[in-house]
Each structure stands twice: as C-alpha cells, then as structure tokens.
Amino acid sequence: MTISTAVVVPHPPLLLRELGGIADPVADLRAACSAALSAALATAPDGVVVVGPAEPGFDEGAPVDVRRFGTTSARTGPGLPQALGVGRRLLDEAGWTGPAALRALPPDAADADLAGLADELAARPGREVLLLMAEGSARRLDKGPGMLDERAFGFDDAVLRALREGDATALTALDVDLARELMVEGRGSFRLLARLGHPARTEVSHADDPYGVLYAVATWTY
C-alpha cells in the first residue's frame, strides 16, 4: 500500500483564517489539524493526496476561493471546492512544498468510483500521506446547519469509535441512507477510508461540535 498515513480532518470555512476575525473561533480545531498533519509530514512522505467531498471538474491549480463567504478579493475565475481548498490551505500552513494531488469524492460516490479511487491510491508510487476531508453529522443542534436529529449522536459515536479503534469494517457498515439524512458530508470519505484496510496505529486527537457539526481529527498509520 502506498498510503503510509491517513489524516482525517474536517473542512469548515473558518479554517480559512481570514474568515475568523481577530480572535480565531476554531483555534483548538486548527491546532489539532496542524499537529496531526505536521506529524504525518514529518515522516518525509514522497507526496500527499487530498481527498474531499466535491464534484469533479475543478482546476487543481486554482487558488482557495474565500469570496463565497463574504470576503473581498481581486481574483477572478473559479477557485477550489471548499473541502479541497481547506485541505490545500492546511498543507500550505504546514509548510508542505512537495507534490500534492487533489481528488474530488462526491458524498454519494458509487461503489465502483470508490473502488477506482482506492485502487489509484494503492498504485501511486512511493510513500504518501492521505489528507482526507470529512465531517460527521450536521444535525447535532437546533441552530446547526440542519435541525436537531437525536439519531446524529449515536451515528457519530459509531464513527468516532471506528476511528479510534481502526475498525475499517465498522466504517464499511455505516448506514449510508441514514448518513444522508443526518447531513454527514464525510460519508463518502469514511467509506473510502474503510477500503484502505485496518491500520496498525490510530489516534483521535480532537472531537467537538461547536456549530452543530461533528468535527473530528484522526490519524490512521499503516
């Protein structure tokens, strides 16, 4: 397997620092993402692949687009999809200057597409880090992106348990229809992670839901 480490991080727009104002509203989350990614990059991989919920057809060389969130910019033209843009920014902030590939993974990707992407990752040359953009349910608060749904807590607990235990089988068994109802934008990413197999070591360094969305930071080392 070419993927030596998979780092799972969320992708809220607030991780784009210029959106947060003077006081960083996601400072703890940012620190956890930075620490997990820096530790993975310290193993001197040959490259990084960023995979996140997005539709294909974007320009990998496009910059991060913050204009959609109300900031000003003189840049014209389309930017990266949000999840991949956040991933690219995290890599830049970690000081990564090596090869980085960006791959879109729609949340409801077909099994064949997941298998194809998993095969691509396995066939890439050298040792690589996978930066996997994924979020849990967005229905954990009445004031969240979605209305409160009590089923979100059990679902997210199962995801966190699987991440902590390195249980790829449990991630494979997640209820995709329920995940869609709970607005789990990372449902495709979790299914891809499951296809990479059981890791040798795992760590979940952060789990919180400050805006009604589960944000978790996890590392699987193979």
C-alpha positions in Angstrom: 0.0 0.0 0.0 1.4 3.4 -1.0 -0.6 5.3 1.7 1.5 5.3 4.8 -0.7 7.6 6.9 -4.3 8.8 6.6 -5.1 12.1 8.4 -8.8 12.8 8.7 -9.8 16.4 9.3 -13.0 18.5 8.8 -13.3 21.3 6.4 -15.3 24.2 7.9 -14.8 27.6 6.1 -13.5 29.0 9.4 -10.3 27.0 8.9 -9.5 29.7 6.3 -8.0 32.0 8.9 -9.0 35.3 7.2 -12.7 34.4 7.8 -12.3 34.3 11.6 -11.6 37.9 12.6 -9.1 38.9 15.3 -9.9 36.0 17.6 -9.7 32.6 16.0 -13.1 30.9 16.6 -11.7 27.4 15.9 -8.3 27.7 17.5 -8.4 24.3 19.1 -9.5 22.6 15.9 -6.9 24.4 13.9 -4.2 23.3 16.4 -5.3 19.7 16.2 -5.4 19.7 12.4 -1.9 21.3 12.3 -0.4 18.8 14.8 -1.8 15.7 13.1 -0.8 16.9 9.6 2.7 18.0 10.8 3.3 14.7 12.4 2.4 12.8 9.2 4.5 15.1 7.1 7.5 14.6 9.5 7.7 11.0 8.2 9.1 12.5 4.9 6.5 11.1 2.5 7.0 11.3 -1.2 3.8 13.1 -1.7 0.3 14.0 -0.4 -3.1 13.3 -1.8 -6.0 15.4 -0.6 -9.4 13.8 -1.0 -12.6 15.6 -0.1 -16.3 15.9 -0.8 -16.6 17.8 -4.1 -17.7 17.3 -7.7 -15.1 16.5 -10.4 -14.1 19.0 -13.0 -12.2 21.6 -11.0 -8.8 23.1 -11.8 -6.2 21.7 -9.4 -4.1 24.8 -9.9 -6.9 27.2 -8.8 -6.4 29.1 -5.6 -8.6 28.8 -2.5 -11.8 30.7 -3.0 -12.9 32.7 0.0 -15.2 35.2 -1.8 -18.2 32.9 -1.4 -18.0 33.5 2.3 -18.3 37.3 2.1 -14.6 38.4 1.9 -13.2 40.6 -0.8 -10.8 39.5 -3.4 -9.4 40.9 -6.7 -9.0 37.4 -8.1 -11.3 36.4 -10.9 -12.2 32.9 -12.0 -13.3 29.8 -10.1 -11.5 28.6 -7.0 -11.1 25.2 -5.5 -14.1 23.5 -4.0 -14.4 24.3 -0.3 -13.2 21.0 1.2 -10.2 20.7 -1.1 -9.4 24.4 -0.7 -9.3 24.0 3.1 -7.1 20.9 2.6 -4.7 22.8 0.3 -4.6 25.7 2.9 -3.7 23.3 5.7 -0.9 21.8 3.6 0.4 25.3 2.9 0.3 26.3 6.6 2.1 23.1 7.5 4.9 24.2 5.1 4.5 21.3 2.6 6.2 22.1 -0.7 6.3 18.6 -2.2 3.9 17.0 -4.6 0.2 17.3 -3.8 -2.7 15.8 -5.7 -6.3 16.8 -5.2 -9.1 14.4 -5.7 -12.9 15.0 -5.6 -15.1 12.4 -3.9 -18.8 13.1 -4.0 -20.5 12.2 -0.8 -22.7 9.7 -2.6 -20.0 8.2 -4.8 -20.9 4.9 -6.3 -19.1 1.8 -5.0 -17.3 1.5 -8.4 -15.9 5.0 -8.1 -14.8 4.4 -4.5 -13.0 1.2 -5.6 -11.4 3.1 -8.5 -10.1 5.8 -6.3 -8.8 3.3 -3.7 -7.0 1.4 -6.5 -5.5 4.7 -7.7 -4.2 5.5 -4.2 -2.8 2.0 -3.8 -1.0 2.2 -7.2 0.7 5.6 -6.7 4.5 5.4 -6.5 6.3 6.0 -3.2 5.0 6.5 0.3 2.2 9.1 0.5 0.1 10.8 3.1 -3.7 10.9 2.5 -5.3 14.1 3.8 -9.0 13.0 4.0 -11.5 15.8 4.4 -14.6 14.5 6.3 -17.2 15.8 8.7 -19.8 14.0 10.8 -23.5 14.8 11.2 -24.6 18.4 10.8 -27.8 17.8 12.8 -26.5 17.9 16.4 -28.0 21.3 17.3 -31.3 23.1 16.6 -29.2 26.1 15.4 -26.8 24.0 13.3 -26.9 23.6 9.5 -29.7 21.1 9.9 -32.5 20.7 12.5 -31.6 18.6 15.6 -31.9 14.9 15.0 -31.3 12.7 18.0 -30.1 9.9 15.8 -27.0 12.0 15.0 -25.4 11.3 18.3 -25.4 7.5 18.0 -24.3 7.7 14.4 -21.4 10.0 15.2 -20.4 7.9 18.3 -20.1 4.9 16.0 -17.9 6.8 13.6 -15.7 8.1 16.4 -15.4 4.6 17.9 -14.4 3.2 14.5 -11.8 5.9 14.0 -10.4 5.3 17.5 -10.3 1.5 17.1 -9.1 1.5 13.5 -12.2 -0.5 12.6 -12.5 -0.4 8.8 -15.2 -3.0 8.9 -17.4 -0.7 11.1 -16.9 2.2 8.7 -17.9 -0.1 5.8 -21.1 -1.0 7.6 -22.3 2.6 8.2 -25.8 3.2 7.1 -25.4 5.4 4.0 -29.1 6.4 3.8 -29.1 7.5 7.5 -25.8 9.4 6.9 -27.5 11.3 4.1 -30.5 12.2 6.3 -28.1 13.3 9.0 -26.2 15.5 6.6 -22.9 13.6 7.1 -20.9 15.3 4.4 -18.0 12.9 5.1 -19.9 9.8 4.3 -18.0 9.2 1.1 -14.7 9.9 2.8 -15.4 7.4 5.6 -16.3 4.7 3.0 -13.0 5.4 1.2 -11.0 5.1 4.4 -12.7 1.8 5.1 -11.4 0.5 1.8 -7.8 1.2 2.8 -8.0 -1.5 5.4 -7.2 -1.7 9.1 -4.4 0.5 10.3 -1.5 -0.5 12.6 -2.0 2.5 14.9 -4.8 5.1 15.4 -5.4 8.3 17.2 -8.3 10.7 17.5 -6.9 13.9 18.8 -10.0 16.1 18.6 -13.7 15.7 18.6 -16.2 18.6 19.1 -19.4 20.1 17.6 -19.2 23.8 18.3 -21.6 24.7 15.4 -23.8 21.6 15.5 -21.4 19.6 13.1 -19.1 16.9 14.4 -15.5 17.9 13.7 -13.0 15.1 14.4 -9.3 14.9 13.7 -7.9 11.3 13.4 -4.7 9.6 12.2 -4.5 6.1 10.9 -1.0 4.8 10.4 -0.5 1.7 8.2 
